[in-house]
Amino acid sequence: MAAVCRGGRAVGITTSLWGAGGFGKTALATAVCAHKRVRRRFRSRIYTVTIGRDVRGRAAVAAKIAEVTLFITGDTTEFDDPNLAGDHLGRLLDQRPRILLVLDDVWEDEQLTPLLRGGRRCVRLVTTRNPNLLPLGTRPIKVDEMSRDQARAVLAWQLPPLPADIIDALLETTGRWALLLHLTNRLIAEQTATGADPAVAATQILQQLRVLGPAAVDEPAGAWDLDDPQRRSQAVQASIEAAITLLPPDGAARFAELAVFAEDEAIPLGLVALLWRETGGLTEGQSRALCRAMERLSLLTLKPDEGGRIRLHDVIRDYLRGRLGEAPLTALHTRLVSAVAATLPGAAPLAPTAPHPGRAWWCLQEGYLLDHLIEHLLAANLTAQAEAVAGDLRWVETRLTQRGPTAPWSDLARIDTPRARAAALSLAQAAHLLMPTDPARAITGVLYSRLQPNRYWGDQVTARERDASQHPLLTNRWIPPDHPASVVPRAFSGYGRAFWLLTVLPDGARLATGSYNGSVGIWDAASRTRTATFTGHTRQLRSVSVTPDGARLATVGDDRTARIWDLTSGTCLATLDGHTRTVHSVAITPDGARLATASNDGSVRMWDVVSQTCTAVLTDHTNPVQLMAMAPDGAWLATSSRDRSLRIWDSASGSRLASLTGHTKRLTAAVVAPDGAWLATASEDCSVRIWDLASRTCLATLNGHTERVTAVAVTPDGAWLATVSRDRTVRIWDAVRHHTVALVRTEGPLSACSWGPDSQSLAAVGRYGVYLFRLLV
């Protein structure tokens, strides 16, 4: 009392009640808050927040701080960084009069530190089992065994008089531990309520505690060590085992099943009844009666609010979880989830690319289930199902409305999969805009606006926007100009104009670059160091291509030759002569057996790599052939000259299959989709065109660059296009929906780009060196 009411200070103080579980820290904090002296000092501005062991990780901590901020100040601003959230709360507390903030059941430093920021008139009372996490200047107060008078009062509460020697023996056996004293009191009360002699009932319970508890391994008459976790565990076991013998048949098994529920939560009785119907065939009435019996034994607390809710002390929950074991607990989570699922209608994915939720989980009305469903799914080892639920836009809408933007982000952040991480990131980037709106339903429009350009959410947003039940609805006419960049760059520096073309090697760990002086550089991407240099060309390189197995590299340039290199030894395996002018482009068939080269002499040559001979010459072009792309299976080639058209050739027969026109200026680059269904072309007209090869029509024109587009690359999974330009930008495009998803500016014009095998790593090269990017959408 004195600690939290100390006056004469300009800043708030922090006091801690610390000790093992079950000794009454929370009860003591509650009593302090209820005292008239405390209420008078803080004018009833007293707030209690339970943290709990399950609040782990940045997402969960940030969500908890947002909850505290809303609870105390009404402010709905949310952050994905706990420290930023704590700073924001601290600033708001600085603007408020003196308050008392009780932080109950703190376990980790990451939970506490952000909540200690700012708030110069905020007095904090912390309860914890770990005194080491408390900052300097905190006044620690240890809460351990009760005094003999206090313990005697708890033990004898509402009981007939008991012999003094039995009371003394029970005080020693329970270690004067508040939790055990209360359990023992209720055990005796239950026995005496049936007509048992109080002294006899107390003696029998004393014997049970001695057989099962710490006295079974200690000296029978000796006090046991409260600081020994093993002794405490034995004491809890003894008390609970004694209590459950008074439950109806199978009551002990049903009680153990309560361990499946989240810590420090009020659990709806209806949900308990649903679980027990699944595991024990109990009706709701039987479940309620059993919970009432457990409450009478102080095994749980029962409140009639909101249809009835129970709560387990975390010491008892820990005991039950240990008793069950890992495998049965996992099975119990599975049965709970199955029982809940059976109450919900089925649900289809919002779009073919969207996850399949199986059930309409967003129809759940119970707050506990909305808050903890993802935890239960993960605990049941149903990770894919958890990802499907948390990644469904209908679930996100429900959680956003229920708890604010941190809730759906936190759900996804719990799931350790690439898709969930990417989906969570997009929500985190939009969180600052997802504040309550007037009317309330307008927030879904904001959500759709921010998620629509995103790969993981776009198709779902489109489906929801078409849903008449969502109307009226504001929708994007174009991508918001402030949509967050989705790539993180790293640059190789200090190489000036040393090279201007590159490719990422199939291992994803190395790059091959081509330079103005004709040399080939092999680079380690992680260390950004050159590991090898291949020399042989006498003039500037124009194109580089690598075999799918990463064994060989082909290069062409102004010296009119093509060279094949062994990537391991750096040896030039072959020099192919035949072109009479600069060779602009080279491509290798998937099996590495054939090579195609395109030249300013107007020809395209096919080469047999083994024999190093030219097997065919395509001479249909009358102007220099300046770009070429090859089908994934090597069956056809696409080439372009100065006539602004793209010609498709059968690579075996040399016959022309098609001619694609549409660009208004010379083509500069082309790339074929991994499945061969479409190709993309870039041009000096600043646009990129997507062509359907079956119908030979233009599917889309991608605009955005303001100068010549110099290169285009497609990811191995066919999902993304990257383009670079003389306008100094890298643009990432959704290859299916044909819109920009990211844009990054660099210091100078760019000349080439290449994706890594993971479809997320991108390399680009330009006037000021090589840039490495990581796609985050």
N, C-alpha and C positions, 0 to 999 in steps of 0.2 A: 504494500500500500504506500509506504513512504517513498519507495523508489520511483513509482510512476507519478507521484504527486509532488515531487521536489520542485520547488519554485526558484525564482531568481536566476533563471537561465535564459539567454537569448536564443538558444538553439534547442531543438528537441533532444531527448535522451533516449537511449535504448537500454532496456532491462531484459534479462533472459531468465526464464525458468527452465532449468535443464535437469535431466535425470532419465532413468530407464522408463519404458512404457508401462502404463498402468499405475503409476505412483501418484497421479492426481494433478499433473501439470495443467491440463485443460480445465479441470474442475476449479483449480485455484485461480486461474486466469479469469474464468467466468465469475467467480465470487468477487474478485477484485473489481471487475467491470460493473457489478451490481451494487457495490458499496456506495452509500450516499455521498461520502466524501469525494470519491472519484467522479461520480456523476455530477456533483456540484462544480468540481474544478473544470471538467471538460464540457459542462452544460449539455450533457447527453450526446456530445459528438464523439461517440465511441463505436468503433467498427471492428468486427472480428472476421478474419479471413483464414480459412483452413487451407493449408498448402498440400501436405501429404506426400508420401513417397512416390506416388505414380506420376507426379508432375516432373517429368524428366525431359531434357533436351530443349533446344532453343525455342522450338515451336510451342511446346506445352508451357514453358515458362513465360514466353511473350503473351500467350493467351490468358494465363492466370493474371498477369499484370494488367492486361486490358480489362479483365473482369473486376479487379480491384479499383481501377480508375473509374469505371462506370459506376460501381457500387458507391464510391465515396463522393465523386464529383459530378456524375452524370455525363461526363465527356465520353464520346464514342470513338475518338481517334485511336487507331490501332497501328502497331508496328510489328514487323517480323523479327526485329532485333530486340532481345530483352533489355539490353542496356539503353537503347533509345527509348523504349517503352518506360523504363524506370526513370530516365531523365525527364520525360514528359510528365509523368506522375509527380515527380519531385517539384517541378515548376508549378503545377496546379496546387500542390499542397502548400507551397510558399505563399500563395495568394489567399489562403484560408486561415481562419482563427485556429486556436489550439485544439488539437484532436488527439485521441488515443487510438492507435492502430494495433490490434492484436494479430500477430502472425503466428498462427497455431500449427504445430506439427511440421516444423521445417527440418529437412533432412540434408540438403546440399547447399554448398556455398553459392552455386549458380542460381538457386531459388531465392536466396536471401539478399545477395549483394545489390541487385537492381532495385530492390524495395527499400534500400537504405539511402538512396540518393535524394538530396534535396529535402524539403519539408522541414524548415527550421523551427516551426512550431508544432511539429508532429512528434509525439512521444510514442515510441514503439515498444511493445511488450512481446517478446519472442518466446515460444515454447519449442524445445528441441531435445533430442537425445544426444546430440553431438556438440559439446561445448567448444570444440576446436574451430568451428566455423564462425564463431562470434568475433566481430572486429574489436580492435583495441578501444577502450573507453566504455565498453558495455559492462553493466553491473550484473554479474552472474549470481543467480540464487539457485542453489541445488535443492531439488525436491526428491527426497528419498523416503525412508520409512517414516510412518507417523509416530508421534509421541505416544507413550503408553495410554494416556488419557484419551487422546483422539482415536486411537485404534480401538480402545475398549468401547467408546461411544458408537463407532461404526459397527462393530461386531454385535453389540447388544441392541441395536436399533429395532424397535417394535417386537422384541422377544420377551418372554417371561424371564424372571431372574434365573441366572445360571450360576453354578458353583464357581467360586473364585479360582480354584485350581484348574478347572477346565478352560475358563477364559484365558488364564495365563498360558496354558499349554497351547491353545489355539493362536494366541498372539505370537508365540515363539515359532510355531509351525508355519504360519503365514508370513513370517518376517515383517509383520506390521505393514504389509503391502496393501494399499488401498483397494486395488482391484480384487485381490484374493479375499480380503476381509469382507467386501460386499458380497462376493459369490458365496462365501461361507455362511454369512448372515441369511441369505435367501434360501440356502439349502436347509438350514435349521428351521426357518420359517415354514417351508413347504412341508417338512415332516411334522412339525407341531400342529399345522393346520388340519392334519388328518387324525389328531388325537394322540400322537406320540408324546411321550414324556420329554420335555425340553432337554434335561440333562442327559438322558439316554441317547437322544438324537444327536446332541453335540458330541458325545463320546464316540458314537459310531463314525461320525464325520471326521473327528480327530484321528481315529485309527486309519481311515481311508487315506487321509492326507499324509500320514506318517509312512504308510506302506508305499504309496505312489510318488510322494514328493521328495524334496531334498533330504528329509530325515532318513530316507531309506538308504542313503549313502553317507550321511554325516552321522555324528554322534547323536543319538536319539534325543537327548535333552538339550543339545547345543543349538545356538542360533546359527543360521546359515548366512552366507555372504550375498548381500543384495547386488553387489557389483559383478557377480559371476553369472553370465548369460545362461550357462548350462543349468545352474541351480534355479534361476528364474523360470526357465522353460519347464523344468520338472515340477515346479510349484504350480504353474498354470495347468499342466497336464493333470496333476492330481486333483485340482479344484474342478476342472471341466469334466473329467471322468466321473467324479463323484456326482456332479450335477446331472449328467446325461443318463445316469441310471434311473432317474426319476421321470424321464420322458416316456411317452407311449412307445409301443413296439415300432421299430424302424425309425424312431425319432432321432437317434444318434446319427444314422446315415443321412437323414434329411438335413440335420444341423450341419454336418460336415460339408454338404453341397453348397452351403451359403458362402463358402470360400471362393466361389467362382466370381462373385460380384466385386466391383471396384472398391478400393479403399476410400474411407472417409466420405462415403456417399450414402444418402438416404435412399434405400432400395424400395421401389413400389411393391406393396404386398401382392398386387395382381401379377407382377412379373415373377415373384417367388412362387405363387400358386401355379403359374404356367410351367415353371421348371419342375416343380414337384408332381404335377400331373404327368409330365413326361417321364420322370425318373421313378416315381412311386405310385402313380395312379391316384393321387389324392384329389378330392374335389376342392373348390375354392374355400368352402366352409371348413373343411378339415385342415386346410393349410392355415387359415386364420386362427383356428383353435390351437394348432401346434405352435404357431408364433407366440400366441398369448401364453402358452405353457413355458416357452423358452424365456419370455420376458419375466415371468414370475421367478425364474431361477437366475435372473440377471445375466443370462447368456447373450442377450441382445436388448436393445431399447426399441420400444414400439410406440409410434405416435399415430393417432387417428387421422391426422391431416391428409387431405387429398386422396382419400380412399385407403389410407393406411400405409405407413412406411416404417421400415425397420433399419436399424443401424448396428453394425458390429464394431466393438472396440478393436483397434488394429492389432493388439496383442492376441486377442482371441482369433482374429482372422489369420494371423501368422501361424498360430498353432494348428488351425484347421488345414491350412495349405500344406504345412509340413506333414500332417497326418495323412492327407490324401496322396501326396506324391505327384510327380510331374505328369506321368502318362494319364492317370485317372483325371487329373485336372484338365488336361487338354481335351480329353473325351467329354468332360462335363461342359466345357465351352462349346464344343460341337453340338451337344444336345440342346443347350440353351439357344444357340443360334437357329438350329433346326426348328425348335418349338416356336420361336418368334416368326420365322419365315412362313410357317404354316398358317399364320394368321393374316398374311398379306397376299394381295393378288399378284399374279405374274406380271412381268414387265419385259418388253423387248428393248433392244438398244435404240437410242435416238437416231442413229445413222449407221450405215454399214461399217464405218471406221471406228465407231464408238464402242466402248466396253459393254459387255452383256451383264446387267445387274441381276438377272434372274427373277428378282422380286421387287416390288415397288417400295423399297425401304424408306423412301422419302414420305410415305404416307404414315409413318409412325407418329404417334401423338405424344408418347411418353418422353419427357426430357432426358431421363436417365439413359434410355436406349439410343436416342439421337447423339448424346454426348459420348457414349461408350461402345457403340456398335462396332466401330472399326477396331477397338482394342480387343473385343471378344472374338472377332473374326481372325485377327492376327494370332491371338492366343490359341485358337483352334487350328492353327497352321493353314488357314484358308487365305493365304496372301493374295492369290489371284482374285478371289471374290472380294476381298477388302479393296483392292485396287479398282475393281469394276464399280463398286458402290461409291467410293470416294471420288472416282473419276467420272461419275455421271453428273451432268449439269443439273438435273432435277434435284439430286442430293445436295449439290452446292447451293442451289437457290434456297432450299429448305434450311440448311445450316446457316446461311447468310442471314436469313430473316430471323432465325431463332436466336443466334448468339453473336452475329456480326462477322466481319471478314476473317478474323483470326481462326474461327472454328473450321471452315472447310479447308483452309490452308494447313491447319494443325492435323486434320485427318489425313491428308495426303503426305505430310511430312513424316508421319509415323511409319510409312510404308517404304521400305528400302528397295525400290525398283527404279530403273531409269525413267520409265514412263511417269511414275508417281512423282519423282523428283522434278521432272520437267513441268508437269502440270501444276505442282505446288509453286514453282518459281513464278509462273505466269499469274497466279493468284496473289502472291506476295507483291509482285510489281504493281498490281492494281489496288492493293488494300487501302491505300490512302484516299482513294476516290469512292470507296464503297461504304460511305457513311449513310445514316438514315435519311430518307427523302420524304417529301410531302407532295403528292401522296406516297404512302409507303411502297406501293407496288412499283413505283418508278425506278427503284434501285435495280430491278432486273434489267432495265434498259441500259443502265450504266455498266452492269456486269457484262452484258452481251457486247457492248461497244468495246470493252477492253479485251475480251477473250476472242472476239470474232477473227482477228488476224492470226491467231495462234494455231499451230498445226494440230495440237491435241484437242482443242475445243471448237475449232471453226465449224466443222460439220454439225456438231451438236447445237451450236448457236443458230445456224441456219434452220435446223429443224424446229427449234423452239420459236424462232421468229415467224415461222409459217403456221404455228399453232394458233388457231383463232381464239383460244381461251386466254392467250397472252395479250390480246389486243384490247385497247389501243396501246401502241408501243413505239417509242422512238428508236430508229435504227440508223446505222452508219450509211452514208452515201459513199464515203471513201475512208481509208484507214486514217485514224486520228494522227495529226502531225507529231504529237508528243508520245506516240506509242514507243515503249522502251526498246532500246537496242538489244538485240538478242545474241550478240557475239562479243567475245572478249578477246582483244588483240594482244599479241606480243610481237615485237619486231626484232629482226636481226639488224644491228646497227653497225656503221663504220665501213660498209663495203661500197658506198658510192654507186657508180654506174657499172659495177663489175659484171653483173649478169641481168638478163631480162626475160628469161623463160625458165620454167621449172615443171616438175612433176613430183607428186608424193609417191614413194615406192610402196609396193604392196604390204610391207610389214608395218607401215604407218609410223615407223620410228625414224626413217631417213627421207631426205629430199635429194633430188638430182636437179642441178641448175645448169643452164647453158649461158655462156658469156659472150661478150663482144669479141674476145680474142680467140674464140674457137675451143676453149677448154671446157670440160665437164667437171662440175664440183659435186661431191657426195657429202651431205651434211647430216650430222646427228641433230634431230629436232629438239631433243630435250636440253642438250648442252649448248646448242647453236654453234657448234664447231665443225669445221671442215675435216672430214676423215679421209678423203681421197680426192685426187685430181687426175682426170684422164686427158691426155693431150694427143693430138693427131691431126685434127682439123686445122687448116691454116687461116681460116677467115671466120667471120661471125656465124654463130649457130642460129638456126631458124626454128627448129622443132626437136622435141625429144619424146620418146615413147618407150615404155617398159613392158616386158612380157608379164603375163598374169602371175607366173610363179616367182617373179622377182629375180630371175637368174641372169637375164640379159637386158641390155639397154641399146636402143637405136637412136642415132642422132643424124641430122642433116644440116646443111648450111650453105653459105655463099661460095664455098670451094667446090660446089657441084657434086659432092659425094655423099653417100650414106655410109655410116660406120656402125658396126655391131660390137658391143663391149661385153665382156664378162664382168658382172658386178662384184664378184668376190675378189678376183685377182686384179681387175683393172686392165686386163689385156684386151687389145683390139683384135677381135676374132675375124673380122672381115671388113674390107673396104669395097663398096659397090660403086662402080663407075658406069656412066652411060648418059646421064643428063648433060646438056650442053650449056645450061645456065643455072642460076641459083635454085637450090632445092628448098621449097618452102615448108613441106609437111611430110611427116612419116607416120605410118600406123603399122602395128604388128597384129597378125591374126591370133585368136585365143590360144591356139596350140603352139604358137611361136615358130611355125614352120615357114610362114610366108610373110613378106614385107611389101608394103605399098609406099611409093614416094610420088610426090607431086611437085612440078617444077615450073619455073618461068619459061621454059622452052615449050610450054603448051601441052606437055605429055604427062601421063600417069603411068608409072612402071610397076609391074608386079615382079617380085624377086623370090626365088627359092633360097632360103637361108642356108641350107646344108650345102648345096652345090654352088651357092653364091653367083647364080646366073639369073638373067632377066627372062621371065617366062611369058610376059605379055606387055604390050605397050598400047595404051589408050590415047588416041590422038584427035578426038572429036573436038576438043577445045581449040579455038583459033587465037586465043590470048593466053597470057601466063596463068597457070593454075596456082592459086595462092592459098587455098585451104582444102583440107580433105578430112573426112571422118569415115570410120569403118563400122559396119554392123557388128553386134556382139558375137555372132557366129562366123564372121568373116565372109558372108555370102554376097554382100554388096558393098559398094563404096559410094560416098557422096562427095562431090567436088564442086568447086566454084571458081569462076574466072572474073574478069572485069565486067561481064555482062549482067551482073546483079542477080543471076539465077543460080539455083542449086541443081546439079544433075546427079541422078542415081544410076549406078552402073552395076551390072552383074559382074562380080569379080572373076568368075571362072571364064565366061564367054567374052567379056568385054563389051557386051551390048548395052545400050542405054535403056533403062527401065522407066524413067520419069524425069520431068523437069519441073521444079518448083519456083514460082516467081511471086514477088510481092514487095520486097525491099526496094527502096527508091535510090539507094546508093550501094556501093560495093560491099560485099560480104567480107567479114573479117574473121569469123570463127564459126565452127559447127560442132555439135556433140550429139551422140545418139543415146537414147534411153537404154538402161540395162536390159530391158525386155525387147528392145528393137521395135516398139510400137510407135514411137514418135521420135522426132529429133528437134533440136533447137538451133537456130542460126542467129548470129550477131552481125551488126552492120555499122557502117559509117553513118547511117541515118539515125543513130542513137537508140535504135530499138532492138528488141529480141523477139523473134517469132517462133512459135511452137507449131510444128507440122505433124498432122496425122498421116502416117505412111500408108495405111490401108486405103483411105479415101483420097490421099494426096491433096489435102486441104489445110489451110491455116486455121488452127484451133484458137489461137490467141496471139495478140501483140502486146508485149510487155514494154511499157514506156516508163521513163523515170530518169534515165541517164541524160545528161545535157551535152555530152560530147561523144565522140566515137567509142563504141563498145569494142574492146580489144580482145576479150576472151570470154568463153562460157564453159562451165563444167557442171556435170550432174553427179549427185551422190550415188554410191553403189546400190542403195535401196530405191533409187528413183524418186525420192520424195522432194528433194531440193535442187534448185539451180543456183549457181553462183555466177555473177557477171562482174567484170572489172572494166574500167573505162579510163579514158584520158581526163575525165572530170574528177579524178582522184578518189572515187568512191568504189566500195565493194557493196554489191546488193545481193541479198539472199531472197529467193523467190520460192513460193510454194508451187511445185511443179504440177500439182493436180488442180489447184484452185486458181493459179495464175495471178497471184498478187505478192507484193513485197512483204516480207516478214522482218527484215532487218536491213539497216543501212549503216555503214561505217565509213568515215572520211579518213584519208591518209594525207601524208605530206606532199605527195606528188602523183603524177600520172602513173597508171598501172598497166602492165602489159600481159600478164598471164595469171592463171589460178588453177588449183588442183585440189580435189577432195581426198581425204584419207579414207582408209577402208572402213572406219567406224561410222561414216556418214555424218560426223559431227565436227571433225577437224578439217580446217581449210587452210591452205597456203596460197598466198598471192605475192607477186613480185612486181616491182616498179622502179622508178628512178632512184628511190632512196633505200632500196634493199628489199628483203623478204619479210613478209608479215605472216604470223601464224594466228589463226582465229579458232575459237571454240564456240560452236553453236549451242545456245542454251535453251532454245524453244523446244 
